[in-house]
Amino acid sequence: MSTPTRDEFDARIEAIESRMDARVAAIGARLDAYTALAEERLQRFVVMSAERDRRLDERDKRLDERDKRLELQFQQATAAAQSASNLKSHMWLAASTVIVAVIGTVVAAYYATQSSHLGIAQTVISAFQQGQQTQAPLKE
């Protein structure tokens, strides 16, 4: 084997250098693509984060409004309980409840018996009409 000349070494070094430059350029392009992708993801995250924050703020407002309504209802219930605390009002309420229940029972019984009577009457009429429509057996 012969020893390579200086020009051959320079040519080899130049070829290696050009390949390395190409590799470095490819790595740079990959890094640029990754950076662009990371920036895009960051922008989407910022938009999604802002949207989530907006939804959370709306939810907090709704919950605050609900809490205010519940507080108002609690105050109203407390006032109602205080106004109905004496024995006389309780007795009148109990008596009126019993009266309403008795009236409801009487009305329900009336409608139930009417429905039953109508059903029986319709069945009897239907049976009577069915009997009229059938022919008498022939006598031999």
A tleap script that builds the chain and sets N, CA, C and O, in Angstrom:
source leaprc.protein.ff14SB
mol = sequence {
  NMET SER THR PRO THR ARG ASP GLU PHE ASP
  ALA ARG ILE GLU ALA ILE GLU SER ARG MET
  ASP ALA ARG VAL ALA ALA ILE GLY ALA ARG
  LEU ASP ALA TYR THR ALA LEU ALA GLU GLU
  ARG LEU GLN ARG PHE VAL VAL MET SER ALA
  GLU ARG ASP ARG ARG LEU ASP GLU ARG ASP
  LYS ARG LEU ASP GLU ARG ASP LYS ARG LEU
  GLU LEU GLN PHE GLN GLN ALA THR ALA ALA
  ALA GLN SER ALA SER ASN LEU LYS SER HIE
  MET TRP LEU ALA ALA SER THR VAL ILE VAL
  ALA VAL ILE GLY THR VAL VAL ALA ALA TYR
  TYR ALA THR GLN SER SER HIE LEU GLY ILE
  ALA GLN THR VAL ILE SER ALA PHE GLN GLN
  GLY GLN GLN THR GLN ALA PRO LEU LYS CGLU
}
set mol.1.N position { 0.831 -1.177 0.000 }
set mol.1.CA position { 0.000 0.000 0.000 }
set mol.1.C position { 0.873 1.235 0.000 }
set mol.1.O position { 1.950 1.277 0.594 }
set mol.2.N position { 0.381 2.204 -0.667 }
set mol.2.CA position { 1.147 3.440 -0.752 }
set mol.2.C position { 0.599 4.435 0.243 }
set mol.2.O position { -0.559 4.333 0.650 }
set mol.3.N position { 1.372 5.346 0.622 }
set mol.3.CA position { 0.949 6.373 1.572 }
set mol.3.C position { 0.141 7.425 0.840 }
set mol.3.O position { 0.509 7.847 -0.256 }
set mol.4.N position { -0.963 7.852 1.445 }
set mol.4.CA position { -1.781 8.856 0.771 }
set mol.4.C position { -1.069 10.213 0.723 }
set mol.4.O position { -0.258 10.540 1.590 }
set mol.5.N position { -1.377 10.948 -0.258 }
set mol.5.CA position { -0.759 12.265 -0.415 }
set mol.5.C position { -1.565 13.295 0.356 }
set mol.5.O position { -2.654 13.017 0.860 }
set mol.6.N position { -1.017 14.457 0.432 }
set mol.6.CA position { -1.660 15.544 1.157 }
set mol.6.C position { -2.990 15.915 0.501 }
set mol.6.O position { -3.960 16.206 1.201 }
set mol.7.N position { -3.046 15.909 -0.801 }
set mol.7.CA position { -4.283 16.235 -1.508 }
set mol.7.C position { -5.382 15.210 -1.198 }
set mol.7.O position { -6.548 15.578 -1.058 }
set mol.8.N position { -5.017 13.936 -1.093 }
set mol.8.CA position { -5.997 12.902 -0.770 }
set mol.8.C position { -6.542 13.109 0.645 }
set mol.8.O position { -7.743 12.993 0.888 }
set mol.9.N position { -5.608 13.426 1.592 }
set mol.9.CA position { -6.059 13.724 2.955 }
set mol.9.C position { -7.001 14.931 2.980 }
set mol.9.O position { -8.036 14.912 3.645 }
set mol.10.N position { -6.629 15.962 2.255 }
set mol.10.CA position { -7.477 17.151 2.212 }
set mol.10.C position { -8.861 16.826 1.620 }
set mol.10.O position { -9.882 17.309 2.109 }
set mol.11.N position { -8.876 16.010 0.571 }
set mol.11.CA position { -10.138 15.632 -0.061 }
set mol.11.C position { -11.001 14.818 0.911 }
set mol.11.O position { -12.210 15.025 1.016 }
set mol.12.N position { -10.336 13.872 1.629 }
set mol.12.CA position { -11.089 13.077 2.602 }
set mol.12.C position { -11.625 13.950 3.735 }
set mol.12.O position { -12.783 13.830 4.135 }
set mol.13.N position { -10.790 14.804 4.229 }
set mol.13.CA position { -11.194 15.698 5.322 }
set mol.13.C position { -12.325 16.602 4.851 }
set mol.13.O position { -13.270 16.850 5.600 }
set mol.14.N position { -12.242 17.088 3.646 }
set mol.14.CA position { -13.288 17.946 3.102 }
set mol.14.C position { -14.600 17.177 2.937 }
set mol.14.O position { -15.670 17.725 3.200 }
set mol.15.N position { -14.531 15.912 2.504 }
set mol.15.CA position { -15.730 15.080 2.363 }
set mol.15.C position { -16.351 14.830 3.731 }
set mol.15.O position { -17.566 14.931 3.905 }
set mol.16.N position { -15.490 14.498 4.709 }
set mol.16.CA position { -15.987 14.267 6.074 }
set mol.16.C position { -16.607 15.543 6.621 }
set mol.16.O position { -17.656 15.505 7.265 }
set mol.17.N position { -15.956 16.675 6.363 }
set mol.17.CA position { -16.460 17.952 6.840 }
set mol.17.C position { -17.815 18.271 6.200 }
set mol.17.O position { -18.711 18.768 6.882 }
set mol.18.N position { -17.973 17.997 4.927 }
set mol.18.CA position { -19.245 18.280 4.261 }
set mol.18.C position { -20.347 17.372 4.813 }
set mol.18.O position { -21.482 17.813 4.993 }
set mol.19.N position { -20.011 16.087 5.087 }
set mol.19.CA position { -21.009 15.198 5.690 }
set mol.19.C position { -21.387 15.681 7.082 }
set mol.19.O position { -22.563 15.660 7.446 }
set mol.20.N position { -20.425 16.107 7.845 }
set mol.20.CA position { -20.701 16.609 9.193 }
set mol.20.C position { -21.549 17.884 9.125 }
set mol.20.O position { -22.460 18.072 9.931 }
set mol.21.N position { -21.245 18.750 8.166 }
set mol.21.CA position { -22.053 19.958 7.999 }
set mol.21.C position { -23.505 19.598 7.657 }
set mol.21.O position { -24.444 20.226 8.146 }
set mol.22.N position { -23.666 18.587 6.818 }
set mol.22.CA position { -25.022 18.146 6.453 }
set mol.22.C position { -25.741 17.591 7.676 }
set mol.22.O position { -26.923 17.859 7.891 }
set mol.23.N position { -25.006 16.807 8.481 }
set mol.23.CA position { -25.618 16.248 9.700 }
set mol.23.C position { -25.997 17.365 10.672 }
set mol.23.O position { -27.081 17.342 11.255 }
set mol.24.N position { -25.106 18.340 10.845 }
set mol.24.CA position { -25.390 19.457 11.746 }
set mol.24.C position { -26.584 20.252 11.225 }
set mol.24.O position { -27.429 20.681 12.011 }
set mol.25.N position { -26.665 20.453 9.910 }
set mol.25.CA position { -27.795 21.168 9.325 }
set mol.25.C position { -29.097 20.379 9.544 }
set mol.25.O position { -30.136 20.971 9.835 }
set mol.26.N position { -29.042 19.042 9.406 }
set mol.26.CA position { -30.222 18.206 9.629 }
set mol.26.C position { -30.654 18.283 11.097 }
set mol.26.O position { -31.844 18.382 11.397 }
set mol.27.N position { -29.686 18.239 11.997 }
set mol.27.CA position { -30.006 18.352 13.420 }
set mol.27.C position { -30.608 19.722 13.707 }
set mol.27.O position { -31.569 19.831 14.468 }
set mol.28.N position { -30.049 20.768 13.103 }
set mol.28.CA position { -30.597 22.116 13.274 }
set mol.28.C position { -32.030 22.203 12.761 }
set mol.28.O position { -32.881 22.830 13.391 }
set mol.29.N position { -32.294 21.574 11.621 }
set mol.29.CA position { -33.652 21.577 11.073 }
set mol.29.C position { -34.607 20.833 12.010 }
set mol.29.O position { -35.738 21.269 12.228 }
set mol.30.N position { -34.146 19.717 12.557 }
set mol.30.CA position { -34.976 18.971 13.496 }
set mol.30.C position { -35.253 19.801 14.742 }
set mol.30.O position { -36.377 19.811 15.244 }
set mol.31.N position { -34.251 20.486 15.237 }
set mol.31.CA position { -34.440 21.343 16.406 }
set mol.31.C position { -35.412 22.483 16.099 }
set mol.31.O position { -36.255 22.825 16.929 }
set mol.32.N position { -35.291 23.069 14.905 }
set mol.32.CA position { -36.223 24.125 14.519 }
set mol.32.C position { -37.658 23.590 14.451 }
set mol.32.O position { -38.591 24.251 14.905 }
set mol.33.N position { -37.831 22.385 13.879 }
set mol.33.CA position { -39.162 21.783 13.794 }
set mol.33.C position { -39.701 21.498 15.197 }
set mol.33.O position { -40.873 21.748 15.479 }
set mol.34.N position { -38.846 20.976 16.067 }
set mol.34.CA position { -39.277 20.695 17.438 }
set mol.34.C position { -39.642 21.986 18.163 }
set mol.34.O position { -40.627 22.029 18.900 }
set mol.35.N position { -38.856 23.032 17.957 }
set mol.35.CA position { -39.142 24.318 18.590 }
set mol.35.C position { -40.480 24.868 18.101 }
set mol.35.O position { -41.272 25.381 18.891 }
set mol.36.N position { -40.726 24.760 16.804 }
set mol.36.CA position { -42.000 25.233 16.258 }
set mol.36.C position { -43.158 24.420 16.841 }
set mol.36.O position { -44.195 24.978 17.199 }
set mol.37.N position { -42.977 23.110 16.933 }
set mol.37.CA position { -44.021 22.257 17.504 }
set mol.37.C position { -44.250 22.601 18.970 }
set mol.37.O position { -45.395 22.670 19.417 }
set mol.38.N position { -43.180 22.817 19.718 }
set mol.38.CA position { -43.315 23.168 21.135 }
set mol.38.C position { -44.015 24.518 21.290 }
set mol.38.O position { -44.840 24.683 22.188 }
set mol.39.N position { -43.699 25.476 20.434 }
set mol.39.CA position { -44.363 26.775 20.501 }
set mol.39.C position { -45.852 26.642 20.173 }
set mol.39.O position { -46.692 27.282 20.805 }
set mol.40.N position { -46.170 25.811 19.187 }
set mol.40.CA position { -47.581 25.589 18.837 }
set mol.40.C position { -48.326 24.948 20.000 }
set mol.40.O position { -49.444 25.349 20.325 }
set mol.41.N position { -47.706 23.954 20.625 }
set mol.41.CA position { -48.329 23.319 21.791 }
set mol.41.C position { -48.502 24.315 22.922 }
set mol.41.O position { -49.524 24.311 23.609 }
set mol.42.N position { -47.518 25.160 23.115 }
set mol.42.CA position { -47.603 26.170 24.163 }
set mol.42.C position { -48.758 27.129 23.883 }
set mol.42.O position { -49.492 27.499 24.799 }
set mol.43.N position { -48.922 27.532 22.628 }
set mol.43.CA position { -50.018 28.429 22.269 }
set mol.43.C position { -51.365 27.751 22.515 }
set mol.43.O position { -52.286 28.372 23.046 }
set mol.44.N position { -51.483 26.462 22.124 }
set mol.44.CA position { -52.722 25.739 22.374 }
set mol.44.C position { -52.983 25.606 23.864 }
set mol.44.O position { -54.121 25.733 24.314 }
set mol.45.N position { -51.925 25.351 24.632 }
set mol.45.CA position { -52.077 25.242 26.079 }
set mol.45.C position { -52.531 26.565 26.674 }
set mol.45.O position { -53.378 26.592 27.566 }
set mol.46.N position { -51.966 27.666 26.178 }
set mol.46.CA position { -52.354 28.984 26.694 }
set mol.46.C position { -53.821 29.253 26.382 }
set mol.46.O position { -54.557 29.756 27.230 }
set mol.47.N position { -54.248 28.918 25.159 }
set mol.47.CA position { -55.647 29.123 24.777 }
set mol.47.C position { -56.559 28.222 25.616 }
set mol.47.O position { -57.588 28.671 26.122 }
set mol.48.N position { -56.176 26.951 25.759 }
set mol.48.CA position { -56.988 26.025 26.549 }
set mol.48.C position { -57.017 26.449 28.011 }
set mol.48.O position { -58.041 26.334 28.684 }
set mol.49.N position { -55.888 26.937 28.489 }
set mol.49.CA position { -55.822 27.386 29.884 }
set mol.49.C position { -56.724 28.601 30.098 }
set mol.49.O position { -57.420 28.697 31.109 }
set mol.50.N position { -56.707 29.521 29.144 }
set mol.50.CA position { -57.569 30.697 29.255 }
set mol.50.C position { -59.038 30.285 29.210 }
set mol.50.O position { -59.857 30.815 29.961 }
set mol.51.N position { -59.371 29.342 28.329 }
set mol.51.CA position { -60.746 28.854 28.235 }
set mol.51.C position { -61.153 28.162 29.536 }
set mol.51.O position { -62.257 28.371 30.038 }
set mol.52.N position { -60.261 27.347 30.074 }
set mol.52.CA position { -60.553 26.658 31.332 }
set mol.52.C position { -60.729 27.668 32.463 }
set mol.52.O position { -61.625 27.524 33.295 }
set mol.53.N position { -59.875 28.686 32.493 }
set mol.53.CA position { -59.997 29.716 33.524 }
set mol.53.C position { -61.334 30.454 33.397 }
set mol.53.O position { -61.979 30.764 34.398 }
set mol.54.N position { -61.738 30.728 32.165 }
set mol.54.CA position { -63.012 31.403 31.940 }
set mol.54.C position { -64.169 30.529 32.424 }
set mol.54.O position { -65.088 31.016 33.082 }
set mol.55.N position { -64.118 29.222 32.090 }
set mol.55.CA position { -65.174 28.309 32.540 }
set mol.55.C position { -65.189 28.192 34.058 }
set mol.55.O position { -66.255 28.131 34.670 }
set mol.56.N position { -64.019 28.162 34.657 }
set mol.56.CA position { -63.962 28.085 36.118 }
set mol.56.C position { -64.515 29.350 36.766 }
set mol.56.O position { -65.195 29.289 37.791 }
set mol.57.N position { -64.215 30.499 36.156 }
set mol.57.CA position { -64.771 31.752 36.680 }
set mol.57.C position { -66.292 31.758 36.579 }
set mol.57.O position { -66.977 32.185 37.508 }
set mol.58.N position { -66.826 31.279 35.440 }
set mol.58.CA position { -68.272 31.207 35.282 }
set mol.58.C position { -68.888 30.253 36.308 }
set mol.58.O position { -69.932 30.537 36.895 }
set mol.59.N position { -68.215 29.114 36.509 }
set mol.59.CA position { -68.712 28.157 37.498 }
set mol.59.C position { -68.695 28.771 38.896 }
set mol.59.O position { -69.632 28.588 39.672 }
set mol.60.N position { -67.619 29.504 39.212 }
set mol.60.CA position { -67.539 30.151 40.523 }
set mol.60.C position { -68.657 31.171 40.699 }
set mol.60.O position { -69.230 31.292 41.782 }
set mol.61.N position { -68.966 31.908 39.628 }
set mol.61.CA position { -70.064 32.876 39.708 }
set mol.61.C position { -71.391 32.174 39.948 }
set mol.61.O position { -72.195 32.612 40.770 }
set mol.62.N position { -71.619 31.058 39.211 }
set mol.62.CA position { -72.856 30.309 39.396 }
set mol.62.C position { -72.947 29.754 40.816 }
set mol.62.O position { -74.009 29.782 41.438 }
set mol.63.N position { -71.833 29.255 41.316 }
set mol.63.CA position { -71.840 28.718 42.679 }
set mol.63.C position { -72.083 29.814 43.706 }
set mol.63.O position { -72.779 29.593 44.698 }
set mol.64.N position { -71.511 30.998 43.475 }
set mol.64.CA position { -71.760 32.116 44.389 }
set mol.64.C position { -73.232 32.512 44.377 }
set mol.64.O position { -73.820 32.773 45.426 }
set mol.65.N position { -73.827 32.558 43.177 }
set mol.65.CA position { -75.249 32.879 43.079 }
set mol.65.C position { -76.098 31.821 43.778 }
set mol.65.O position { -77.064 32.139 44.472 }
set mol.66.N position { -75.722 30.556 43.585 }
set mol.66.CA position { -76.451 29.474 44.245 }
set mol.66.C position { -76.331 29.590 45.759 }
set mol.66.O position { -77.308 29.394 46.482 }
set mol.67.N position { -75.128 29.911 46.234 }
set mol.67.CA position { -74.933 30.081 47.678 }
set mol.67.C position { -75.779 31.222 48.222 }
set mol.67.O position { -76.333 31.129 49.317 }
set mol.68.N position { -75.872 32.296 47.451 }
set mol.68.CA position { -76.712 33.419 47.890 }
set mol.68.C position { -78.178 33.006 47.960 }
set mol.68.O position { -78.882 33.348 48.911 }
set mol.69.N position { -78.643 32.255 46.931 }
set mol.69.CA position { -80.024 31.787 46.939 }
set mol.69.C position { -80.272 30.846 48.113 }
set mol.69.O position { -81.309 30.925 48.771 }
set mol.70.N position { -79.324 29.962 48.370 }
set mol.70.CA position { -79.477 29.041 49.490 }
set mol.70.C position { -79.504 29.786 50.821 }
set mol.70.O position { -80.273 29.442 51.719 }
set mol.71.N position { -78.667 30.800 50.938 }
set mol.71.CA position { -78.662 31.601 52.165 }
set mol.71.C position { -80.003 32.308 52.345 }
set mol.71.O position { -80.541 32.362 53.451 }
set mol.72.N position { -80.535 32.846 51.251 }
set mol.72.CA position { -81.839 33.508 51.319 }
set mol.72.C position { -82.934 32.506 51.706 }
set mol.72.O position { -83.784 32.808 52.543 }
set mol.73.N position { -82.912 31.319 51.098 }
set mol.73.CA position { -83.901 30.299 51.442 }
set mol.73.C position { -83.749 29.852 52.887 }
set mol.73.O position { -84.742 29.592 53.567 }
set mol.74.N position { -82.518 29.763 53.358 }
set mol.74.CA position { -82.292 29.397 54.752 }
set mol.74.C position { -82.870 30.460 55.684 }
set mol.74.O position { -83.491 30.143 56.698 }
set mol.75.N position { -82.659 31.704 55.329 }
set mol.75.CA position { -83.208 32.785 56.149 }
set mol.75.C position { -84.741 32.750 56.129 }
set mol.75.O position { -85.392 32.952 57.154 }
set mol.76.N position { -85.303 32.490 54.943 }
set mol.76.CA position { -86.759 32.409 54.851 }
set mol.76.C position { -87.290 31.222 55.651 }
set mol.76.O position { -88.321 31.333 56.314 }
set mol.77.N position { -86.595 30.094 55.594 }
set mol.77.CA position { -87.025 28.925 56.356 }
set mol.77.C position { -86.928 29.193 57.852 }
set mol.77.O position { -87.788 28.768 58.623 }
set mol.78.N position { -85.885 29.894 58.255 }
set mol.78.CA position { -85.736 30.238 59.674 }
set mol.78.C position { -86.869 31.155 60.124 }
set mol.78.O position { -87.432 30.977 61.204 }
set mol.79.N position { -87.192 32.127 59.294 }
set mol.79.CA position { -88.290 33.038 59.631 }
set mol.79.C position { -89.619 32.290 59.677 }
set mol.79.O position { -90.443 32.547 60.554 }
set mol.80.N position { -89.831 31.374 58.749 }
set mol.80.CA position { -91.068 30.602 58.741 }
set mol.80.C position { -91.155 29.709 59.972 }
set mol.80.O position { -92.223 29.561 60.564 }
set mol.81.N position { -90.041 29.121 60.350 }
set mol.81.CA position { -90.044 28.260 61.538 }
set mol.81.C position { -90.331 29.070 62.794 }
set mol.81.O position { -91.017 28.596 63.700 }
set mol.82.N position { -89.818 30.265 62.849 }
set mol.82.CA position { -90.077 31.108 64.023 }
set mol.82.C position { -91.539 31.548 64.066 }
set mol.82.O position { -92.132 31.637 65.142 }
set mol.83.N position { -92.116 31.820 62.903 }
set mol.83.CA position { -93.508 32.279 62.900 }
set mol.83.C position { -94.479 31.139 63.214 }
set mol.83.O position { -95.574 31.387 63.719 }
set mol.84.N position { -94.095 29.900 62.923 }
set mol.84.CA position { -94.983 28.764 63.163 }
set mol.84.C position { -94.639 28.046 64.462 }
set mol.84.O position { -94.962 26.869 64.625 }
set mol.85.N position { -94.002 28.731 65.364 }
set mol.85.CA position { -93.504 28.035 66.548 }
set mol.85.C position { -94.510 27.927 67.683 }
set mol.85.O position { -94.266 27.178 68.629 }
set mol.86.N position { -95.597 28.622 67.634 }
set mol.86.CA position { -96.515 28.524 68.781 }
set mol.86.C position { -97.471 27.347 68.606 }
set mol.86.O position { -97.719 26.895 67.488 }
set mol.87.N position { -97.988 26.873 69.689 }
set mol.87.CA position { -98.809 25.671 69.715 }
set mol.87.C position { -100.147 25.843 69.000 }
set mol.87.O position { -100.641 24.904 68.376 }
set mol.88.N position { -100.725 27.016 69.084 }
set mol.88.CA position { -102.030 27.249 68.484 }
set mol.88.C position { -101.964 27.080 66.965 }
set mol.88.O position { -102.839 26.460 66.360 }
set mol.89.N position { -100.923 27.635 66.363 }
set mol.89.CA position { -100.802 27.508 64.903 }
set mol.89.C position { -100.575 26.057 64.506 }
set mol.89.O position { -101.052 25.613 63.462 }
set mol.90.N position { -99.849 25.322 65.333 }
set mol.90.CA position { -99.635 23.907 65.032 }
set mol.90.C position { -100.945 23.123 65.108 }
set mol.90.O position { -101.193 22.247 64.279 }
set mol.91.N position { -101.769 23.427 66.081 }
set mol.91.CA position { -103.036 22.721 66.223 }
set mol.91.C position { -103.957 23.006 65.029 }
set mol.91.O position { -104.588 22.094 64.496 }
set mol.92.N position { -104.028 24.267 64.616 }
set mol.92.CA position { -104.859 24.609 63.464 }
set mol.92.C position { -104.341 23.942 62.194 }
set mol.92.O position { -105.128 23.483 61.366 }
set mol.93.N position { -103.037 23.889 62.041 }
set mol.93.CA position { -102.462 23.233 60.866 }
set mol.93.C position { -102.770 21.737 60.881 }
set mol.93.O position { -103.086 21.160 59.841 }
set mol.94.N position { -102.680 21.115 62.037 }
set mol.94.CA position { -102.982 19.684 62.126 }
set mol.94.C position { -104.448 19.430 61.824 }
set mol.94.O position { -104.778 18.491 61.099 }
set mol.95.N position { -105.329 20.252 62.371 }
set mol.95.CA position { -106.767 20.074 62.130 }
set mol.95.C position { -107.091 20.271 60.652 }
set mol.95.O position { -107.857 19.497 60.077 }
set mol.96.N position { -106.524 21.282 60.043 }
set mol.96.CA position { -106.803 21.516 58.621 }
set mol.96.C position { -106.245 20.387 57.763 }
set mol.96.O position { -106.849 20.042 56.747 }
set mol.97.N position { -105.128 19.813 58.136 }
set mol.97.CA position { -104.576 18.683 57.388 }
set mol.97.C position { -105.514 17.487 57.460 }
set mol.97.O position { -105.744 16.824 56.449 }
set mol.98.N position { -106.055 17.205 58.628 }
set mol.98.CA position { -106.990 16.091 58.779 }
set mol.98.C position { -108.246 16.339 57.962 }
set mol.98.O position { -108.747 15.427 57.303 }
set mol.99.N position { -108.760 17.558 57.995 }
set mol.99.CA position { -109.972 17.885 57.231 }
set mol.99.C position { -109.730 17.709 55.738 }
set mol.99.O position { -110.569 17.141 55.038 }
set mol.100.N position { -108.597 18.187 55.245 }
set mol.100.CA position { -108.273 18.042 53.814 }
set mol.100.C position { -108.129 16.574 53.454 }
set mol.100.O position { -108.555 16.160 52.376 }
set mol.101.N position { -107.538 15.783 54.333 }
set mol.101.CA position { -107.368 14.353 54.058 }
set mol.101.C position { -108.718 13.642 54.004 }
set mol.101.O position { -108.932 12.784 53.147 }
set mol.102.N position { -109.629 13.989 54.911 }
set mol.102.CA position { -110.963 13.362 54.912 }
set mol.102.C position { -111.721 13.742 53.650 }
set mol.102.O position { -112.336 12.887 53.012 }
set mol.103.N position { -111.683 15.005 53.290 }
set mol.103.CA position { -112.378 15.448 52.074 }
set mol.103.C position { -111.801 14.737 50.852 }
set mol.103.O position { -112.546 14.301 49.976 }
set mol.104.N position { -110.483 14.620 50.795 }
set mol.104.CA position { -109.849 13.930 49.672 }
set mol.104.C position { -110.247 12.473 49.606 }
set mol.104.O position { -110.465 11.932 48.521 }
set mol.105.N position { -110.343 11.830 50.765 }
set mol.105.CA position { -110.748 10.425 50.799 }
set mol.105.C position { -112.185 10.258 50.321 }
set mol.105.O position { -112.487 9.328 49.573 }
set mol.106.N position { -113.069 11.151 50.746 }
set mol.106.CA position { -114.475 11.072 50.330 }
set mol.106.C position { -114.596 11.278 48.820 }
set mol.106.O position { -115.327 10.549 48.149 }
set mol.107.N position { -113.895 12.252 48.297 }
set mol.107.CA position { -113.958 12.516 46.850 }
set mol.107.C position { -113.395 11.327 46.074 }
set mol.107.O position { -113.972 10.917 45.067 }
set mol.108.N position { -112.278 10.773 46.533 }
set mol.108.CA position { -111.683 9.625 45.845 }
set mol.108.C position { -112.614 8.427 45.900 }
set mol.108.O position { -112.744 7.711 44.907 }
set mol.109.N position { -113.262 8.188 47.027 }
set mol.109.CA position { -114.194 7.060 47.146 }
set mol.109.C position { -115.394 7.259 46.215 }
set mol.109.O position { -115.854 6.305 45.587 }
set mol.110.N position { -115.899 8.486 46.124 }
set mol.110.CA position { -117.015 8.772 45.229 }
set mol.110.C position { -116.658 8.432 43.787 }
set mol.110.O position { -117.411 7.740 43.101 }
set mol.111.N position { -115.490 8.927 43.323 }
set mol.111.CA position { -115.093 8.656 41.945 }
set mol.111.C position { -114.810 7.175 41.727 }
set mol.111.O position { -115.085 6.650 40.648 }
set mol.112.N position { -114.275 6.507 42.712 }
set mol.112.CA position { -113.999 5.078 42.566 }
set mol.112.C position { -115.291 4.293 42.439 }
set mol.112.O position { -115.393 3.402 41.596 }
set mol.113.N position { -116.283 4.613 43.268 }
set mol.113.CA position { -117.554 3.880 43.177 }
set mol.113.C position { -118.286 4.211 41.887 }
set mol.113.O position { -118.915 3.335 41.293 }
set mol.114.N position { -118.216 5.457 41.445 }
set mol.114.CA position { -118.854 5.821 40.171 }
set mol.114.C position { -118.227 5.042 39.028 }
set mol.114.O position { -118.931 4.541 38.150 }
set mol.115.N position { -116.917 4.940 39.038 }
set mol.115.CA position { -116.231 4.195 37.983 }
set mol.115.C position { -116.625 2.731 38.023 }
set mol.115.O position { -116.848 2.118 36.979 }
set mol.116.N position { -116.712 2.170 39.209 }
set mol.116.CA position { -117.114 0.768 39.348 }
set mol.116.C position { -118.535 0.563 38.861 }
set mol.116.O position { -118.806 -0.402 38.147 }
set mol.117.N position { -119.456 1.458 39.233 }
set mol.117.CA position { -120.852 1.342 38.806 }
set mol.117.C position { -120.967 1.462 37.286 }
set mol.117.O position { -121.724 0.722 36.658 }
set mol.118.N position { -120.233 2.375 36.710 }
set mol.118.CA position { -120.277 2.512 35.250 }
set mol.118.C position { -119.737 1.268 34.566 }
set mol.118.O position { -120.274 0.832 33.548 }
set mol.119.N position { -118.689 0.701 35.116 }
set mol.119.CA position { -118.128 -0.526 34.532 }
set mol.119.C position { -119.101 -1.678 34.599 }
set mol.119.O position { -119.247 -2.427 33.633 }
set mol.120.N position { -119.777 -1.831 35.742 }
set mol.120.CA position { -120.766 -2.911 35.892 }
set mol.120.C position { -121.933 -2.688 34.943 }
set mol.120.O position { -122.393 -3.628 34.294 }
set mol.121.N position { -122.417 -1.448 34.855 }
set mol.121.CA position { -123.551 -1.147 33.977 }
set mol.121.C position { -123.190 -1.430 32.516 }
set mol.121.O position { -124.001 -1.989 31.778 }
set mol.122.N position { -122.006 -1.055 32.104 }
set mol.122.CA position { -121.597 -1.298 30.719 }
set mol.122.C position { -121.488 -2.797 30.451 }
set mol.122.O position { -121.857 -3.263 29.373 }
set mol.123.N position { -120.987 -3.550 31.420 }
set mol.123.CA position { -120.858 -4.995 31.245 }
set mol.123.C position { -122.233 -5.643 31.116 }
set mol.123.O position { -122.430 -6.510 30.264 }
set mol.124.N position { -123.182 -5.233 31.953 }
set mol.124.CA position { -124.531 -5.796 31.897 }
set mol.124.C position { -125.194 -5.452 30.565 }
set mol.124.O position { -125.789 -6.322 29.930 }
set mol.125.N position { -125.099 -4.215 30.144 }
set mol.125.CA position { -125.702 -3.804 28.868 }
set mol.125.C position { -125.072 -4.570 27.721 }
set mol.125.O position { -125.771 -5.021 26.814 }
set mol.126.N position { -123.745 -4.721 27.755 }
set mol.126.CA position { -123.046 -5.452 26.696 }
set mol.126.C position { -123.487 -6.907 26.663 }
set mol.126.O position { -123.701 -7.467 25.589 }
set mol.127.N position { -123.624 -7.524 27.838 }
set mol.127.CA position { -124.072 -8.923 27.882 }
set mol.127.C position { -125.499 -9.039 27.359 }
set mol.127.O position { -125.818 -9.980 26.633 }
set mol.128.N position { -126.358 -8.091 27.720 }
set mol.128.CA position { -127.743 -8.108 27.263 }
set mol.128.C position { -127.805 -7.973 25.745 }
set mol.128.O position { -128.553 -8.698 25.090 }
set mol.129.N position { -127.034 -7.059 25.186 }
set mol.129.CA position { -127.031 -6.873 23.729 }
set mol.129.C position { -126.461 -8.095 23.022 }
set mol.129.O position { -126.940 -8.478 21.955 }
set mol.130.N position { -125.459 -8.696 23.604 }
set mol.130.CA position { -124.873 -9.900 23.018 }
set mol.130.C position { -125.908 -11.019 23.004 }
set mol.130.O position { -125.992 -11.790 22.049 }
set mol.131.N position { -126.689 -11.098 24.070 }
set mol.131.CA position { -127.740 -12.119 24.136 }
set mol.131.C position { -128.831 -11.864 23.112 }
set mol.131.O position { -129.406 -12.814 22.580 }
set mol.132.N position { -129.128 -10.605 22.824 }
set mol.132.CA position { -130.144 -10.288 21.831 }
set mol.132.C position { -129.684 -10.634 20.426 }
set mol.132.O position { -130.497 -10.964 19.562 }
set mol.133.N position { -128.412 -10.561 20.203 }
set mol.133.CA position { -127.875 -10.779 18.847 }
set mol.133.C position { -127.706 -12.261 18.531 }
set mol.133.O position { -127.636 -12.627 17.358 }
set mol.134.N position { -127.641 -13.104 19.525 }
set mol.134.CA position { -127.480 -14.533 19.241 }
set mol.134.C position { -128.844 -15.140 18.906 }
set mol.134.O position { -129.879 -14.704 19.412 }
set mol.135.N position { -128.818 -16.126 18.067 }
set mol.135.CA position { -130.068 -16.783 17.651 }
set mol.135.C position { -130.386 -17.888 18.637 }
set mol.135.O position { -129.509 -18.516 19.229 }
set mol.136.N position { -131.645 -18.089 18.778 }
set mol.136.CA position { -132.093 -19.178 19.648 }
set mol.136.C position { -131.805 -20.501 18.957 }
set mol.136.O position { -131.899 -20.586 17.733 }
set mol.137.N position { -131.458 -21.527 19.706 }
set mol.137.CA position { -131.191 -22.822 19.065 }
set mol.137.C position { -132.448 -23.371 18.383 }
set mol.137.O position { -133.560 -23.213 18.887 }
set mol.138.N position { -132.262 -23.984 17.291 }
set mol.138.CA position { -133.384 -24.535 16.532 }
set mol.138.C position { -133.918 -25.792 17.227 }
set mol.138.O position { -133.141 -26.646 17.656 }
set mol.139.N position { -135.247 -25.900 17.336 }
set mol.139.CA position { -135.854 -27.081 17.959 }
set mol.139.C position { -136.224 -28.073 16.860 }
set mol.139.O position { -136.699 -27.672 15.798 }
set mol.140.N position { -136.024 -29.291 17.094 }
set mol.140.CA position { -136.320 -30.308 16.104 }
set mol.140.C position { -137.674 -30.896 16.268 }
set mol.140.O position { -138.063 -31.773 15.497 }
savepdb mol mol.pdb
quit
